[in-house]
């Protein structure tokens, strides 16, 4: 597990660097993540916002009030539409990176599923990892 990781959107207009170890992927099965990704779940990595630096381009932001009443800001590439990361208004010190945007995903491991109550039947889940019907408490970035 490296202490520096890089990533970008599909077209490469927006790129970023993370300067902390990342490994644990949290699969979110909420309906907002399903809509935002166009798939059955969003695969996410939790990092400290201070350890994330955009190195190329400027991501666009979209604010959405989620079921908890909090505002979630989703960042994406305005050119290709790739979702890049998200941040809750109640915990701006934490950023959730979309795992698929990393350049090297070889060291990642599936660590948890959240919002399984709204998981789609066509997407298999690994029941060997913790399963949460709703959200878990605000994660702490390592």
N, C-alpha and C positions, 0 to 999 in steps of 0.2 A: 504494500500500500504506500504509494508515493505521498509526499506532503504538498505537492503542487500538481494541479490538474488544469487542463484547458478544455474548452468546448466552444461550440458555435451553433448557429442556426443552419438550416439546410443549404441556403445560398451563400453563407459565409459573410454576409454583410454585418452581422453582429457576432463578436467573439468575446470570450471572457476567460479569466484565470481565477482559480481558487487556490489559496495558499494555506491549506490545512488538510490533514488526512481525511479522506472520504471513502466509505466502504458500504455502509448499510443502506439498502434501498427499502423504502416504505411504499407499498402499493396502495393507492387510495382509490376506492371503488365508489366514491360519492357521485351523484348524478351530475354535479357541476364539472367534475374532472372528466367524466365520460363525454360530456358535451364539448369541453375545451380541447380534448385530445382526439375526439372522433373515434375513441376505442373503448374497451371495457374498463380501463383503469389508467391512472397516471402513476408512473414510477418515479419516485422522488428521493432526493438526498438533502438532508438538513445541514446547513452550514451557518456560521456566524457571518452576518452581513458585512462586517469589517474585513472579512477574509475573501470577499468576492469583489473582483475588479473587472469592469468592462474594458476590454483592450481595443476593440474596434466597433465602430458604429454606435448607434443609440437605440436601445430597445424602446418600443412603444408600450404604454401602460393602459390597462383596462381595470377599473374598479367594479367590484360586484359585492353586494351584500349577500352573505351566505346564510344558511339555515340557522346558524348560531347567533346571527345578528351582527357579527363582525364584518368588517370590510376586508376583502381579499383583493390585493392588487396583483394582477397577472401581467407579466412582461413577455413580449413577443417581438419577433422581427416584423417590421411593417412591410418589408419587401416580399418575403416568402411565407409569412404567417406562422412560422415555427414557434411553439411555446418554449420559453427559455427558463423562467423562474417565477416565483410568486412570493408575496410577503403579506402577512396579516397586519392590520393597522394597530392591533393591540400588542404585537411583539415585533417591532421593526428591526430589532437586533438579530432576528433569525430570517434567513432566506431559504426557500425550498427550490432546489435546482431540479429540472427535468433530467433524469438520468440518461435518457437517450441522446442528449445534446453533448455529452462528454466525448472527447476525441478517443480516449482509451477507457473502455468499460470492463476490461478484463479482470480487475480486482473486486468488482462490485458483487455483493451478495444480497439476496432477498432476505430481509430481516423481519418484516411485519406486514400485515394487511389491516387497513382501517376502512371504516364505512362498509363493512361486508353485508350489512342489511340491505344495501342497494346494489350489491354485486350482480352482474349479469350471469345467467346460467351458462352461456356459451364460452365463458372464459374460465379455464381451470385455475384453482388456487392451490398453493402449497400449504396444507394444513399442518405441516411440521413447524411452521413459524407462528408466532402469536397472532390471533385473529381478534379484531375488535369490531363489534356491530356498529359502533359510532366512532367518534374521534377518540383519541387518547389525550392526556394532558399535553399542554404546549411542550414540544420537544426541546431539549437543551442541546445546542450545537456543541460538538466536541472540539 
